[in-house]
Each structure stands twice: as structure tokens, then as C-alpha cells.
């Protein structure tokens, strides 16, 4: 019974975490115009996970932010 409770707790906490994609993975994301809305919501969700205070200080955050903005720009300019 204890192991079942532990397993349920682990599964529930795993669902509550938010995972950020790596900047190179974002840069290599293929833009599919037929799914424009879902791509845009995904990229906006990734953008919300960016720590805006660190963008000017941390090169990793800057790369991540730039990759998201690039994909959003590409999405909006190619898929009309």
C-alpha cells in the first residue's frame, strides 16, 4: 500500500513540472503551417518559461530567448 501511495505521488508531481526544450532543439523545430495555432501556443508557452531578468546577463537564457523569438518570427512570416 505504501508503495502505491509513493507511486501515485511521484506520478502527480511529475505531471506538475514544466519542461523547457533546449535552444538548439527549438532552432531545429520544423514549422508546419497547417498547425500554426498549436505551434504558436507552444512557442508562447516556452517563452513564458524564460526568465526575462536573466536574458541580458546569462548567455544560455539569451540563446533560448533568441531561438524562441526566431521561431515565432518565422512562423508568423511564413504562415499567413
LOVEX-915538 format. One record per atom (N, C-alpha, C): residue number from 1; residue in three letters; chain; atom name; y, x, z. Coordinates in steps of 0.001 Angstrom, whole numbers, always signed. Example, Ala and Ser with C-alpha at 12.3 -4.5 7.8 and 13.67 -1.06 7.14 Angstrom:
// LOVEX-915538
{pt 1 'ALA' 'A' 'N' {-5690 +13190 +7800}}
{pt 1 'ALA' 'A' 'CA' {-4500 +12300 +7800}}
{pt 1 'ALA' 'A' 'C' {-3300 +13200 +7800}}
{pt 2 'SER' 'A' 'N' {-2250 +12850 +7080}}
{pt 2 'SER' 'A' 'CA' {-1060 +13670 +7140}}
{pt 2 'SER' 'A' 'C' {+30 +12900 +7870}}
***
This chain:
// LOVEX-915538
{pt 1 'UNK' 'A' 'N' {-1194 +815 +0}}
{pt 1 'UNK' 'A' 'CA' {+0 +0 +0}}
{pt 1 'UNK' 'A' 'C' {+1264 +863 +0}}
{pt 2 'UNK' 'A' 'N' {+1223 +1949 +792}}
{pt 2 'UNK' 'A' 'CA' {+2382 +2840 +854}}
{pt 2 'UNK' 'A' 'C' {+2644 +3499 -498}}
{pt 3 'UNK' 'A' 'N' {+1580 +3851 -1176}}
{pt 3 'UNK' 'A' 'CA' {+1759 +4489 -2483}}
{pt 3 'UNK' 'A' 'C' {+2332 +3506 -3503}}
{pt 4 'UNK' 'A' 'N' {+1974 +2245 -3382}}
{pt 4 'UNK' 'A' 'CA' {+2521 +1232 -4271}}
{pt 4 'UNK' 'A' 'C' {+4017 +1053 -4028}}
{pt 5 'UNK' 'A' 'N' {+4427 +1016 -2776}}
{pt 5 'UNK' 'A' 'CA' {+5852 +899 -2445}}
{pt 5 'UNK' 'A' 'C' {+6613 +2115 -2949}}
{pt 6 'UNK' 'A' 'N' {+6040 +3292 -2775}}
{pt 6 'UNK' 'A' 'CA' {+6672 +4515 -3262}}
{pt 6 'UNK' 'A' 'C' {+6811 +4494 -4780}}
{pt 7 'UNK' 'A' 'N' {+5779 +4045 -5466}}
{pt 7 'UNK' 'A' 'CA' {+5813 +3968 -6923}}
{pt 7 'UNK' 'A' 'C' {+6881 +2990 -7405}}
{pt 8 'UNK' 'A' 'N' {+6978 +1845 -6761}}
{pt 8 'UNK' 'A' 'CA' {+7988 +850 -7135}}
{pt 8 'UNK' 'A' 'C' {+9393 +1399 -6900}}
{pt 9 'UNK' 'A' 'N' {+9596 +2083 -5786}}
{pt 9 'UNK' 'A' 'CA' {+10917 +2683 -5501}}
{pt 9 'UNK' 'A' 'C' {+11280 +3739 -6538}}
{pt 10 'UNK' 'A' 'N' {+10330 +4553 -6912}}
{pt 10 'UNK' 'A' 'CA' {+10586 +5572 -7922}}
{pt 10 'UNK' 'A' 'C' {+10925 +4955 -9275}}
{pt 11 'UNK' 'A' 'N' {+10220 +3920 -9638}}
{pt 11 'UNK' 'A' 'CA' {+10498 +3266 -10914}}
{pt 11 'UNK' 'A' 'C' {+11870 +2604 -10918}}
{pt 12 'UNK' 'A' 'N' {+12248 +2006 -9818}}
{pt 12 'UNK' 'A' 'CA' {+13550 +1347 -9747}}
{pt 12 'UNK' 'A' 'C' {+14695 +2350 -9775}}
{pt 13 'UNK' 'A' 'N' {+14535 +3480 -9123}}
{pt 13 'UNK' 'A' 'CA' {+15607 +4476 -9135}}
{pt 13 'UNK' 'A' 'C' {+15689 +5166 -10485}}
{pt 14 'UNK' 'A' 'N' {+14586 +5308 -11167}}
{pt 14 'UNK' 'A' 'CA' {+14612 +5924 -12496}}
{pt 14 'UNK' 'A' 'C' {+15350 +5044 -13486}}
{pt 15 'UNK' 'A' 'N' {+15279 +3754 -13318}}
{pt 15 'UNK' 'A' 'CA' {+15977 +2837 -14215}}
{pt 15 'UNK' 'A' 'C' {+17475 +2817 -13956}}
{pt 16 'UNK' 'A' 'N' {+17887 +3231 -12786}}
{pt 16 'UNK' 'A' 'CA' {+19299 +3182 -12427}}
{pt 16 'UNK' 'A' 'C' {+20067 +4422 -12872}}
{pt 17 'UNK' 'A' 'N' {+19375 +5469 -13264}}
{pt 17 'UNK' 'A' 'CA' {+20071 +6691 -13671}}
{pt 17 'UNK' 'A' 'C' {+20572 +6552 -15096}}
{pt 18 'UNK' 'A' 'N' {+21666 +7256 -15372}}
{pt 18 'UNK' 'A' 'CA' {+22227 +7255 -16720}}
{pt 18 'UNK' 'A' 'C' {+22025 +8634 -17323}}
{pt 19 'UNK' 'A' 'N' {+21453 +8656 -18486}}
{pt 19 'UNK' 'A' 'CA' {+21136 +9908 -19145}}
{pt 19 'UNK' 'A' 'C' {+22157 +10195 -20237}}
{pt 20 'UNK' 'A' 'N' {+22646 +11416 -20248}}
{pt 20 'UNK' 'A' 'CA' {+23587 +11844 -21264}}
{pt 20 'UNK' 'A' 'C' {+22860 +12667 -22303}}
{pt 21 'UNK' 'A' 'N' {+23091 +12366 -23545}}
{pt 21 'UNK' 'A' 'CA' {+22499 +13169 -24620}}
{pt 21 'UNK' 'A' 'C' {+23228 +14511 -24697}}
{pt 22 'UNK' 'A' 'N' {+22558 +15524 -25195}}
{pt 22 'UNK' 'A' 'CA' {+23184 +16836 -25349}}
{pt 22 'UNK' 'A' 'C' {+24145 +16806 -26539}}
{pt 23 'UNK' 'A' 'N' {+25165 +17654 -26497}}
{pt 23 'UNK' 'A' 'CA' {+26170 +17685 -27561}}
{pt 23 'UNK' 'A' 'C' {+25557 +17976 -28934}}
{pt 24 'UNK' 'A' 'N' {+24637 +18955 -29060}}
{pt 24 'UNK' 'A' 'CA' {+24029 +19172 -30382}}
{pt 24 'UNK' 'A' 'C' {+23238 +17966 -30881}}
{pt 25 'UNK' 'A' 'N' {+22613 +17233 -29961}}
{pt 25 'UNK' 'A' 'CA' {+21884 +16031 -30362}}
{pt 25 'UNK' 'A' 'C' {+22839 +14965 -30879}}
{pt 26 'UNK' 'A' 'N' {+23991 +14851 -30249}}
{pt 26 'UNK' 'A' 'CA' {+24985 +13889 -30715}}
{pt 26 'UNK' 'A' 'C' {+25532 +14272 -32082}}
{pt 27 'UNK' 'A' 'N' {+25758 +15569 -32287}}
{pt 27 'UNK' 'A' 'CA' {+26289 +16037 -33574}}
{pt 27 'UNK' 'A' 'C' {+25315 +15772 -34708}}
{pt 28 'UNK' 'A' 'N' {+24025 +15799 -34399}}
{pt 28 'UNK' 'A' 'CA' {+23000 +15618 -35427}}
{pt 28 'UNK' 'A' 'C' {+22537 +14176 -35567}}
{pt 29 'UNK' 'A' 'N' {+23172 +13264 -34859}}
{pt 29 'UNK' 'A' 'CA' {+22791 +11863 -34938}}
{pt 29 'UNK' 'A' 'C' {+23125 +11317 -36322}}
{pt 30 'UNK' 'A' 'N' {+22124 +10722 -36956}}
{pt 30 'UNK' 'A' 'CA' {+22322 +10119 -38271}}
{pt 30 'UNK' 'A' 'C' {+23031 +8783 -38101}}
{pt 31 'UNK' 'A' 'N' {+24082 +8584 -38869}}
{pt 31 'UNK' 'A' 'CA' {+24855 +7352 -38812}}
{pt 31 'UNK' 'A' 'C' {+24283 +6359 -39820}}
{pt 32 'UNK' 'A' 'N' {+23832 +5232 -39328}}
{pt 32 'UNK' 'A' 'CA' {+23286 +4175 -40166}}
{pt 32 'UNK' 'A' 'C' {+24275 +3012 -40150}}
{pt 33 'UNK' 'A' 'N' {+24889 +2738 -41277}}
{pt 33 'UNK' 'A' 'CA' {+25942 +1723 -41340}}
{pt 33 'UNK' 'A' 'C' {+25426 +307 -41114}}
{pt 34 'UNK' 'A' 'N' {+24147 +75 -41332}}
{pt 34 'UNK' 'A' 'CA' {+23630 -1271 -41090}}
{pt 34 'UNK' 'A' 'C' {+23572 -1587 -39595}}
{pt 35 'UNK' 'A' 'N' {+23546 -550 -38774}}
{pt 35 'UNK' 'A' 'CA' {+23528 -724 -37320}}
{pt 35 'UNK' 'A' 'C' {+24814 -198 -36695}}
{pt 36 'UNK' 'A' 'N' {+25909 -425 -37354}}
{pt 36 'UNK' 'A' 'CA' {+27196 +115 -36926}}
{pt 36 'UNK' 'A' 'C' {+27551 -298 -35502}}
{pt 37 'UNK' 'A' 'N' {+27347 -1547 -35181}}
{pt 37 'UNK' 'A' 'CA' {+27735 -2069 -33867}}
{pt 37 'UNK' 'A' 'C' {+26953 -1395 -32744}}
{pt 38 'UNK' 'A' 'N' {+25666 -1217 -32929}}
{pt 38 'UNK' 'A' 'CA' {+24859 -591 -31878}}
{pt 38 'UNK' 'A' 'C' {+25189 +892 -31741}}
{pt 39 'UNK' 'A' 'N' {+25466 +1578 -32867}}
{pt 39 'UNK' 'A' 'CA' {+25878 +2974 -32798}}
{pt 39 'UNK' 'A' 'C' {+27205 +3117 -32062}}
{pt 40 'UNK' 'A' 'N' {+28131 +2229 -32368}}
{pt 40 'UNK' 'A' 'CA' {+29446 +2308 -31732}}
{pt 40 'UNK' 'A' 'C' {+29339 +2038 -30231}}
{pt 41 'UNK' 'A' 'N' {+28535 +1079 -29835}}
{pt 41 'UNK' 'A' 'CA' {+28377 +813 -28400}}
{pt 41 'UNK' 'A' 'C' {+27665 +1972 -27701}}
{pt 42 'UNK' 'A' 'N' {+26687 +2590 -28365}}
{pt 42 'UNK' 'A' 'CA' {+26000 +3750 -27803}}
{pt 42 'UNK' 'A' 'C' {+26976 +4908 -27606}}
{pt 43 'UNK' 'A' 'N' {+27786 +5187 -28616}}
{pt 43 'UNK' 'A' 'CA' {+28735 +6297 -28509}}
{pt 43 'UNK' 'A' 'C' {+29819 +6012 -27476}}
{pt 44 'UNK' 'A' 'N' {+30252 +4779 -27377}}
{pt 44 'UNK' 'A' 'CA' {+31227 +4430 -26345}}
{pt 44 'UNK' 'A' 'C' {+30627 +4557 -24951}}
{pt 45 'UNK' 'A' 'N' {+29351 +4226 -24818}}
{pt 45 'UNK' 'A' 'CA' {+28665 +4404 -23534}}
{pt 45 'UNK' 'A' 'C' {+28569 +5886 -23180}}
{pt 46 'UNK' 'A' 'N' {+28266 +6720 -24180}}
{pt 46 'UNK' 'A' 'CA' {+28211 +8153 -23945}}
{pt 46 'UNK' 'A' 'C' {+29596 +8698 -23588}}
{pt 47 'UNK' 'A' 'N' {+30609 +8135 -24213}}
{pt 47 'UNK' 'A' 'CA' {+31980 +8551 -23927}}
{pt 47 'UNK' 'A' 'C' {+32363 +8195 -22494}}
{pt 48 'UNK' 'A' 'N' {+31862 +7084 -22001}}
{pt 48 'UNK' 'A' 'CA' {+32172 +6694 -20624}}
{pt 48 'UNK' 'A' 'C' {+31505 +7622 -19604}}
{pt 49 'UNK' 'A' 'N' {+30465 +8333 -20008}}
{pt 49 'UNK' 'A' 'CA' {+29798 +9275 -19116}}
{pt 49 'UNK' 'A' 'C' {+30483 +10636 -19097}}
{pt 50 'UNK' 'A' 'N' {+31520 +10808 -19896}}
{pt 50 'UNK' 'A' 'CA' {+32248 +12067 -19952}}
{pt 50 'UNK' 'A' 'C' {+33247 +12139 -18811}}
{pt 51 'UNK' 'A' 'N' {+33278 +13265 -18144}}
{pt 51 'UNK' 'A' 'CA' {+34250 +13477 -17072}}
{pt 51 'UNK' 'A' 'C' {+35555 +13973 -17712}}
{pt 52 'UNK' 'A' 'N' {+36493 +13077 -17862}}
{pt 52 'UNK' 'A' 'CA' {+37733 +13386 -18581}}
{pt 52 'UNK' 'A' 'C' {+38573 +14444 -17868}}
{pt 53 'UNK' 'A' 'N' {+38410 +14582 -16560}}
{pt 53 'UNK' 'A' 'CA' {+39160 +15602 -15826}}
{pt 53 'UNK' 'A' 'C' {+38674 +17007 -16164}}
{pt 54 'UNK' 'A' 'N' {+37427 +17128 -16563}}
{pt 54 'UNK' 'A' 'CA' {+36849 +18437 -16858}}
{pt 54 'UNK' 'A' 'C' {+36931 +18832 -18327}}
{pt 55 'UNK' 'A' 'N' {+37355 +17943 -19195}}
{pt 55 'UNK' 'A' 'CA' {+37353 +18223 -20636}}
{pt 55 'UNK' 'A' 'C' {+38221 +19436 -20964}}
{pt 56 'UNK' 'A' 'N' {+39364 +19541 -20331}}
{pt 56 'UNK' 'A' 'CA' {+40249 +20666 -20629}}
{pt 56 'UNK' 'A' 'C' {+39804 +21952 -19939}}
{pt 57 'UNK' 'A' 'N' {+38954 +21856 -18925}}
{pt 57 'UNK' 'A' 'CA' {+38557 +23037 -18165}}
{pt 57 'UNK' 'A' 'C' {+37166 +23558 -18507}}
{pt 58 'UNK' 'A' 'N' {+36234 +22669 -18735}}
{pt 58 'UNK' 'A' 'CA' {+34837 +23038 -18936}}
{pt 58 'UNK' 'A' 'C' {+34489 +23008 -20420}}
{pt 59 'UNK' 'A' 'N' {+34021 +24140 -20983}}
{pt 59 'UNK' 'A' 'CA' {+33687 +24150 -22418}}
{pt 59 'UNK' 'A' 'C' {+32519 +23235 -22782}}
{pt 60 'UNK' 'A' 'N' {+31595 +23004 -21866}}
{pt 60 'UNK' 'A' 'CA' {+30464 +22111 -22141}}
{pt 60 'UNK' 'A' 'C' {+30964 +20677 -22265}}
{pt 61 'UNK' 'A' 'N' {+31831 +20264 -21347}}
{pt 61 'UNK' 'A' 'CA' {+32410 +18922 -21428}}
{pt 61 'UNK' 'A' 'C' {+33264 +18764 -22685}}
{pt 62 'UNK' 'A' 'N' {+33991 +19809 -23039}}
{pt 62 'UNK' 'A' 'CA' {+34831 +19779 -24236}}
{pt 62 'UNK' 'A' 'C' {+33972 +19610 -25484}}
{pt 63 'UNK' 'A' 'N' {+32853 +20324 -25543}}
{pt 63 'UNK' 'A' 'CA' {+31932 +20209 -26684}}
{pt 63 'UNK' 'A' 'C' {+31338 +18807 -26755}}
{pt 64 'UNK' 'A' 'N' {+30958 +18285 -25609}}
{pt 64 'UNK' 'A' 'CA' {+30370 +16953 -25536}}
{pt 64 'UNK' 'A' 'C' {+31374 +15899 -26001}}
{pt 65 'UNK' 'A' 'N' {+32586 +15989 -25499}}
{pt 65 'UNK' 'A' 'CA' {+33647 +15056 -25867}}
{pt 65 'UNK' 'A' 'C' {+33957 +15142 -27361}}
{pt 66 'UNK' 'A' 'N' {+34030 +16366 -27885}}
{pt 66 'UNK' 'A' 'CA' {+34310 +16563 -29305}}
{pt 66 'UNK' 'A' 'C' {+33190 +16009 -30179}}
{pt 67 'UNK' 'A' 'N' {+31955 +16162 -29748}}
{pt 67 'UNK' 'A' 'CA' {+30820 +15640 -30524}}
{pt 67 'UNK' 'A' 'C' {+30861 +14116 -30581}}
{pt 68 'UNK' 'A' 'N' {+31183 +13481 -29466}}
{pt 68 'UNK' 'A' 'CA' {+31255 +12018 -29451}}
{pt 68 'UNK' 'A' 'C' {+32398 +11531 -30330}}
{pt 69 'UNK' 'A' 'N' {+33552 +12151 -30186}}
{pt 69 'UNK' 'A' 'CA' {+34706 +11735 -30980}}
{pt 69 'UNK' 'A' 'C' {+34443 +11940 -32474}}
{pt 70 'UNK' 'A' 'N' {+33766 +13027 -32830}}
{pt 70 'UNK' 'A' 'CA' {+33437 +13290 -34229}}
{pt 70 'UNK' 'A' 'C' {+32505 +12216 -34787}}
{pt 71 'UNK' 'A' 'N' {+31475 +11864 -34020}}
{pt 71 'UNK' 'A' 'CA' {+30547 +10834 -34473}}
{pt 71 'UNK' 'A' 'C' {+31231 +9475 -34578}}
{pt 72 'UNK' 'A' 'N' {+32103 +9155 -33627}}
{pt 72 'UNK' 'A' 'CA' {+32836 +7887 -33702}}
{pt 72 'UNK' 'A' 'C' {+33747 +7858 -34923}}
{pt 73 'UNK' 'A' 'N' {+34427 +8962 -35180}}
{pt 73 'UNK' 'A' 'CA' {+35310 +9039 -36335}}
{pt 73 'UNK' 'A' 'C' {+34503 +8891 -37620}}
{pt 74 'UNK' 'A' 'N' {+33373 +9583 -37691}}
{pt 74 'UNK' 'A' 'CA' {+32509 +9491 -38877}}
{pt 74 'UNK' 'A' 'C' {+32000 +8070 -39059}}
{pt 75 'UNK' 'A' 'N' {+31583 +7460 -37978}}
{pt 75 'UNK' 'A' 'CA' {+31076 +6089 -38030}}
{pt 75 'UNK' 'A' 'C' {+32151 +5125 -38546}}
{pt 76 'UNK' 'A' 'N' {+33331 +5234 -37990}}
{pt 76 'UNK' 'A' 'CA' {+34403 +4305 -38349}}
{pt 76 'UNK' 'A' 'C' {+34959 +4573 -39746}}
{pt 77 'UNK' 'A' 'N' {+34901 +5810 -40202}}
{pt 77 'UNK' 'A' 'CA' {+35461 +6106 -41526}}
{pt 77 'UNK' 'A' 'C' {+34460 +5827 -42661}}
{pt 78 'UNK' 'A' 'N' {+33184 +5960 -42398}}
{pt 78 'UNK' 'A' 'CA' {+32205 +5736 -43474}}
{pt 78 'UNK' 'A' 'C' {+31674 +4306 -43499}}
{pt 79 'UNK' 'A' 'N' {+31610 +3667 -42349}}
{pt 79 'UNK' 'A' 'CA' {+31073 +2307 -42266}}
{pt 79 'UNK' 'A' 'C' {+32215 +1316 -42080}}
{pt 80 'UNK' 'A' 'N' {+32567 +665 -43122}}
{pt 80 'UNK' 'A' 'CA' {+33672 -298 -43046}}
{pt 80 'UNK' 'A' 'C' {+33188 -1684 -43233}}
***
